[in-house]
Amino acid sequence: MTGKIFGKLKKLISLRSLQARIFLIVLAAGAIPSIIMRYGILGSYEERSVQNRISTVQNQLMIVGNHLLSNDYFNIKPEGYTRGVSREVINAELEMISDLYEGRVMIIDSSLRVVKDTYGISEGKTIISEEVIKCFQGESMSNYDKEHRYIEMTTPIIDTSSNSSVIVGVMLTSISSDAISATLEVLSRKAGILENLLLVGIMAMAMVLSVVLTRPLNRVTEAINEVKAGYSSESISVPDYAETAHIVEAFNQLLGRMKTLDTSRQEFVENVSHELKTPMAAIKVLADSLLAQQDAPAELYQEFLVDIASEIDRENRIITDLLALVKMEQKAQELNIASLNVNDMVELILKRLRPLARKKDVEMVFESMRSVVAEVDEVKMTLIMTNLVENAIKYNKEHGWVRVELDADYQYFTFKVSDSGLGIPEDALAHIYERFYRVDKSHSREIGGTGLGLAITKSAVLMHRGVINVTSVEGEGSSFTVKIPLTCGALV
């Protein structure tokens, strides 16, 4: 149990793990908004509280300012009284504001002299402050110093008794923000506790989701491992997600392909064994026959030796074709690409095969729609064309015909070989490219076929990134069409 838990944690630590990434994404998706919301709410509360405090104090200071003007506070009489209300009453109002907000209020007249200071340390002094000067110019200000926990503001004392408003004084006020900070700290602690609880819940949810969401992938992995270990060869099914369904479908197709290849490999080994064993068996029978006849005439020896040589030639052809097929299917083999005139290549191949066609009285016709120059491997392309034309001649009827057509468009060239031969049964068309497959085994043996020609041809076509198609009617003839890219770039 402990090992399983450590395994999960190790998987989560690795960022290459999808489970770890899902965990981190869900955790971030839950934690980041909660953190942002916490600081956003606290910041909004702090800003709103400061603005409310400034607004409240400003209102009270403006009331006091009106009292100052209505009682002619700046024109002090010798007996110490202002007009209507004693100076001490107004000073008491200022002291009350100062005590209520744990701050300091200074009254400054138009000559920048401090008329009243609730701290009693700057009265009669001249203050030169940018904020005060701007306030006399009509620009009030307020400043919140979060670090030192105080709010500073200027309030103009405006005389509106004349036709124009005149600023006759400024109240420079500093008040404490300790109450706001204390409330903010309490809210921050509570928000921190709530945030930690949320983070724990989000982590648990992220862990559960990461495990649940990756469980289908784990089942896919387990099923593939069972197939790999040999415990199962059946198709797997994990339809939980569209993605897992696609992965499973691709794997099942691959598994089917592997089964087909394995079956093909077994059949290939059996066919190779049979094809190689047949000539050897024939040679063995012929040699034993000669050994059994001690006084056999020279003519019989000559006849048997000709048959033995024929069987050896047949064995050699099979081995040569097998080696050519194996080399062609090697992944590391590269094409020797060169720009060639395909028309000249076809004409040369037909020239070589005309004696074989004349021997069977088969008429050969070459139709070229245009001049074709392509980037191909000359040896392999010659092999493709030779095999198709030679088969069309060998498997043809007497007095038949073979038509070779060459055409091209802007991207591909097409090589087509049609004949009036024996044709291929419909049920055999899907198997003609298989190794050692023969439609008519007796006829193939008569003409010396190995059953590897079309397999070699298709491999060479695929190496050129081309396609080969066949249409055939039994008893009427066949038509093979090869389509190859014109340029080497199209082969990549």
Secondary structure by P-SEA (a helix, b strand, c coil): caaaaaaaaaaaaccccaaaaaaaaaaaaccaaaaaaaaaaaaaaaaaaaaaaaaaaaaaaaaaaaaaaaacccccccccccccccaaaaaaaaaaaaaaacbbbbbbcccccccccccccccccccccaaaaaaaacccccccccccccccccccccccccccccccbbbbbbbbaaaaaaaaaaaaaaaaaaaaaaaaaaaaaaaaaaaaaaaaaaaaaaaaaaaaaccccccccccccaaaaaaaaaaaaaaaaaaaaaaaaaaaaaaaaaaaaaaaaaaaaaaaaaaacccccaaaaaaaaaaaaaaaaaaaaaaaaaaaaaaaaccccccccccccaaaaaaaaaaaaaaaaaaabbbbbbbbccbbbbbccaaaaaaaaaaaaaaaaaacccccbbbbbbcccccbbbbbbbccccccccccccccccccccccaaaaaaacccccaaaaaaaaaaaacbbbbbbbcccccbbbbbbbbccccccc
